[in-house]
Amino acid sequence: MIEVAVRHARGAFALDAAFTAEGRVTALFGRSGSGKSTLVDVIAGLLRPDHGRVVVDGVTLLDTECGVRVPVHRRRIGYVFQEARLLPHLSVRQNLLFGRWFSRERSGGPSLEAVADLLGMAPLLDRRPAGLSGGERQRVAIGRALLARPRLLLMDEPLSALDEARKAEILPYVARLRDEARVPIVYVSHAVAEVARLADTVVVLDHGRVAACGPAAEVLRRGALFPGHETGALLHLRIAAHDEAFGLTHLDGPPGRLTVPRLGLPIGAGVRVRVRARDVLVAREAPRSLSARNVLFGTVTAVTPGDGPHARVEIACGDASLVAEVTRLAVHELALAPGLPVLAIVKSVAFDEETIGVVEI
């Protein structure tokens, strides 16, 4: 459990944000200047706010009303910055053990070997930072923070300095960290794909205020909170079968069965799947001779016209909800309205490594 309430003014900017979150990953989402980094600096103790309260798992780290302010070095908070900030003259092993040095008075916590295995760093231990890729350096920075035995891990846009290939390389390791390390994470990002792949809870900041806070699947459906970003539904599914002949995987879950490109995971493994609104077609009757493999029965629950030619249609499919982005003309011609039975259609090829992430088996 994380409880945060902060009021702080810095020049013309005023932060007035409060939220409570449970779960392994709490994502702070918002455009640049919305107050994300200021908020995590307060949690870390790097910034003393005008007024604030921070409680992590029942331990009060800050309470300005009561005069409580635990020093930075005693908060047991790991911080992963946008840049890895490794010590260039030390090997990867020595950089990792530098994190352990700061927690030498604490018992327990993972071993160097366990962290190296978790983050795929065993082959890197004897190398120097200059010989690592950007993704490898960030993995070392995460491992160093983890070896400090933190009660909370702060990750301030840790992938923003990486290109798309390096982001794709490191995201599975962050997901594995979420599922296996058992350390709660506050993850700062302005990328919807990262948030959808990792977060349990999403806190949306806008001009220093909390615009929304709740389970990722609920918040990410609200397109108005993410202007200029591609939104949609977030589904939790399990692998039911593989079709080796055609290179496909069948997933089962609340909306029914989805077919996606072949996943290298065992039967029964859990995955979280983001179904982008632009990838969902809406039909009034069953299509014939259609290439799309995913046809889900549902009921329209809401229709929200946009400012331009588009509209958002929310569809309940079993115990899950999908979102479709269609034209307002399509809404008119199909007479889409709440309560109307429809079919939600999604092409299998719409799914890729950006939209599918593994969760703990």
Secondary structure, DSSP 8 states (H G I E B T S, - for coil): -EEEEEEEEETTEEEEEEEEE-SSEEEEE--TTSSHHHHHHHHHTSS--SEEEEEETTEEEEETTTTEE--GGGS-EEEE-SS----TTS-HHHHHHHHHHTTTT------HHHHHHHTT-GGGTTS-GGGS-HHHHHHHHHHHHHTT--SEEEEESTTTTS-HHHHHHHHHHHHHHHHHS---EEEEES-HHHHHHH-SEEEEEETTEEEEEEEHHHHTT-GGGSTTS--EEEEEEEEEEEETTTTEEEEEETTEEEEEE--SS-TT-EEEEEEEGGGEEEESS--SS-S--EEEEEEEEEEEE-SSSEEEEEEEETTEEEEEEEEHHHHHHHT--TT-EEEEEE-GGG--TTTEEEE--
